[in-house]
Amino acid sequence: MNDVVSDDCSGKLSDVIAEQLEQKGLWRRAAGRWLVVLDGIADEKLREAVALRRNYCQRMAAGIKPDTRLSGG
């Protein structure tokens, strides 16, 4: 697994750089970062999770209401 991505015991996917970009509202840059992360992952379940997160960022960048399944609400 890529050392940038953390899938800790709680099952939460994490990339510090992508998450910082998201917090700043830099959605396009965050989506690009998630793509870099995606390229370094071989596990299909993690790849799917990263792809969903990237899609969320792309939708936010486009001003489209994101799918609420990702945020759980």
C-alpha positions as CSV (number, residue, x, y, z in Angstrom):
1,M,0.0,0.0,0.0
2,N,1.1,3.6,-0.7
3,D,2.7,5.1,2.4
4,V,0.7,8.3,1.7
5,V,-2.6,6.6,2.3
6,S,-3.5,5.4,5.8
7,D,-6.2,2.8,6.3
8,D,-6.1,2.6,10.1
9,C,-8.0,0.2,12.3
10,S,-11.1,2.3,12.1
11,G,-11.2,1.7,8.3
12,K,-10.9,5.4,7.6
13,L,-9.1,6.3,4.4
14,S,-6.7,9.2,4.9
15,D,-4.2,11.3,2.9
16,V,-3.0,14.4,4.8
17,I,-2.3,16.5,1.7
18,A,-5.6,15.8,0.0
19,E,-7.5,16.4,3.2
20,Q,-5.8,19.7,3.8
21,L,-6.7,20.8,0.2
22,E,-10.3,19.8,0.9
23,Q,-10.4,21.8,4.1
24,K,-9.2,24.9,2.2
25,G,-11.9,24.4,-0.4
26,L,-9.3,23.6,-3.1
27,W,-11.5,20.9,-4.6
28,R,-9.8,20.5,-8.0
29,R,-6.3,20.2,-6.4
30,A,-7.7,17.7,-3.9
31,A,-9.2,15.7,-6.7
32,G,-5.8,15.7,-8.5
33,R,-4.1,14.6,-5.3
34,W,-6.6,11.7,-4.8
35,L,-5.7,10.6,-8.4
36,V,-2.0,10.5,-7.5
37,V,-3.0,8.4,-4.4
38,L,-5.2,6.1,-6.5
39,D,-2.2,5.4,-8.9
40,G,-0.2,4.0,-5.9
41,I,-2.9,1.6,-4.6
42,A,-3.3,-2.1,-5.7
43,D,-6.1,-3.1,-3.4
44,E,-9.5,-2.9,-5.2
45,K,-11.5,-1.9,-2.1
46,L,-9.1,1.0,-1.3
47,R,-9.1,2.1,-4.9
48,E,-12.9,2.2,-4.9
49,A,-12.8,4.3,-1.7
50,V,-10.3,6.7,-3.2
51,A,-12.2,7.0,-6.4
52,L,-15.4,7.9,-4.5
53,R,-13.5,10.5,-2.5
54,R,-12.1,11.9,-5.8
55,N,-15.5,12.0,-7.3
56,Y,-16.8,13.9,-4.3
57,C,-14.1,16.6,-4.8
58,Q,-14.9,16.8,-8.5
59,R,-18.6,17.4,-7.8
60,M,-17.8,20.0,-5.2
61,A,-15.5,21.8,-7.6
62,A,-18.3,21.8,-10.2
63,G,-20.8,23.1,-7.7
64,I,-22.9,20.0,-7.9
65,K,-24.4,18.7,-4.7
66,P,-22.3,15.7,-3.8
67,D,-23.8,12.2,-3.3
68,T,-24.6,12.1,0.4
69,R,-23.7,8.4,0.7
70,L,-20.0,9.4,1.0
71,S,-20.5,11.7,4.0
72,G,-23.0,9.4,5.7
73,G,-25.7,12.0,6.0
